[in-house]
Amino acid sequence: LDLKAKEIAELEQVLEVSIVSGQYDLFAEVLVDSNKGLVTFLTEILSKIEGISATQTFIMLKSYNKYV
């Protein structure tokens, strides 16, 4: 899991990857320029990483104390 998290963290669009407890194994925060950019990231970049069986996407509508 640690190696997979590091592999995902190396992707250009990825800001942060966390190994988490509970329903999911990893959370990855990504920065893309549009909805189309998100679709491209999911279907053309992230999907090429071996071992990912499913993803679930959450769009952040507002953040506090966050900088980019």
C-alpha positions as CSV (number, residue, x, y, z in Angstrom):
1,L,0.0,0.0,0.0
2,D,2.9,2.3,0.8
3,L,4.5,1.8,-2.6
4,K,1.1,2.4,-4.4
5,A,0.6,5.6,-2.4
6,K,4.1,6.9,-3.4
7,E,3.4,6.0,-7.0
8,I,0.2,8.0,-7.1
9,A,1.9,10.9,-5.2
10,E,4.4,11.2,-8.1
11,L,1.6,12.1,-10.6
12,E,1.7,15.7,-11.7
13,Q,-1.9,16.5,-10.7
14,V,-1.6,15.0,-7.2
15,L,-1.2,17.4,-4.3
16,E,-1.3,14.8,-1.5
17,V,-1.9,11.1,-0.9
18,S,-2.9,9.7,2.5
19,I,-3.2,6.1,3.7
20,V,-6.4,6.0,5.7
21,S,-8.4,3.7,7.9
22,G,-12.0,2.7,7.2
23,Q,-13.8,2.1,4.0
24,Y,-11.1,3.3,1.7
25,D,-7.3,2.5,1.5
26,L,-6.1,5.8,0.1
27,F,-7.2,9.4,-0.3
28,A,-5.6,11.4,-3.0
29,E,-6.1,15.2,-3.4
30,V,-5.7,16.3,-7.0
31,L,-5.7,19.7,-8.7
32,V,-7.1,19.8,-12.2
33,D,-8.2,22.8,-14.3
34,S,-11.7,21.6,-15.2
35,N,-14.3,18.8,-15.1
36,K,-12.7,17.6,-18.3
37,G,-9.3,17.7,-16.7
38,L,-10.7,15.5,-13.9
39,V,-12.2,13.0,-16.4
40,T,-8.8,12.9,-18.2
41,F,-6.9,12.3,-14.9
42,L,-9.2,9.5,-13.9
43,T,-9.5,7.7,-17.2
44,E,-6.1,8.3,-18.8
45,I,-3.7,8.7,-16.0
46,L,-4.9,7.2,-12.7
47,S,-6.5,4.2,-14.5
48,K,-3.1,3.1,-15.8
49,I,-1.7,2.5,-12.4
50,E,-1.8,-1.3,-11.8
51,G,-3.7,-2.5,-8.7
52,I,-6.4,0.2,-8.5
53,S,-9.7,-1.7,-8.6
54,A,-12.1,1.2,-8.0
55,T,-12.2,5.0,-7.3
56,Q,-14.7,7.3,-5.8
57,T,-14.5,11.0,-6.5
58,F,-15.4,13.9,-4.2
59,I,-15.3,17.5,-5.4
60,M,-14.2,20.0,-2.8
61,L,-16.6,22.9,-3.0
62,K,-14.9,25.1,-0.4
63,S,-11.8,24.7,1.7
64,Y,-10.4,26.7,4.7
65,N,-6.7,27.2,5.6
66,K,-5.8,25.6,2.3
67,Y,-3.3,27.0,-0.2
68,V,-2.3,26.0,-3.6
